[in-house]
Amino acid sequence: MRIDSHQHFWRYQAPSYSWITERMRILQRDYLPAELEPLLRAGGFDGCIAVQACQSVEDTAFLLELARRHAFIKGVVGWVDLCSDRLDEELARFAPDPGLVGVRHIVHDEPDDDFMLRADFRRGISRLRTFDLTYDLLLFPRHIPRAVRLAEEFPEQPFVLDHIAKPVIRDGQFSPWREDLRTLAAFPNVTCKLSGLVTEARWDSWRPEDIHPYLDIVVEAFGPSRLMIGSDWPVCLLAGDYRRVMDVVVGYVERLSKDERRGILGENAARVYIGSVHSALR
């Protein structure tokens, strides 16, 4: 079972996707399952995890409906307001749906770098285990020390680091991302997605060799059993087509053992997102 652990669907409306700038014009249209499914199949992938890209409960409901209609969508990482006094009500509404495997907040767009350390946000994180949900960490490198504090405070909560925390690949920058990443990886409740890499490189001129040193660091820090491949489709289209983007990681892991490759290319995502929540793939 091969799983793309990170991709998005949306019906594009500019007010809801303000992060899509004019430079990202290719993203200013609908992206739906019928377009992704043949790309997955051609790349040898059996399914995907659909991740929120719009901070609304309506978007969560939309993604769950897509998962009900398309069996290749193996799980949904949705959005609920973790800071809300009505959080339990929202979780009780969505958590019974077998498609919901986790939640995410677009933390790196919050003006307050300490957003994750707010008492109301941490209270929200504390409620996720009750509903058997993971939490995706969407960060810039400067946020990693805050994520370390969360991972330490909530050792039973599964966290998933998206996009290896977006190091500045385009400038060949490693520190302090590398050192902070190693600190975060020391917590066994944190796994990491090998996703979103090409869009942190130079969109029009990146090579796999530009990205390999970052993969070396992440593999050494987390180990193959806590890593999972992700396309970040359709956002990845800013820098390359689906197959080319996925081949960066698929090619890189050829140096690993067969079992390690199987883990990164799908089995780790099945365990973290699906196995731990629903006990079996749908």
KAVENCOR-V814251 format. One record per helix or strand of 3 or more residues. SS is the DSSP state (h for helix, s for strand). FROM is the first residue (numbers start at 0). TO is the last residue. Records with the same first field share a line. If there is no record, write none. Layout:
# KAVENCOR-V814251
SS=FROM-TO + FROM-TO
This chain:
# KAVENCOR-V814251
s=2-6 + 46-50 + 72-77 + 99-104 + 133-136 + 158-160 + 189-193 + 226-228
h=13-16 + 21-26 + 32-41 + 56-68 + 86-93 + 106-108 + 114-116 + 118-130 + 140-152 + 161-164 + 168-170 + 176-184 + 197-199 + 207-221 + 223-225 + 234-237 + 241-254 + 257-277
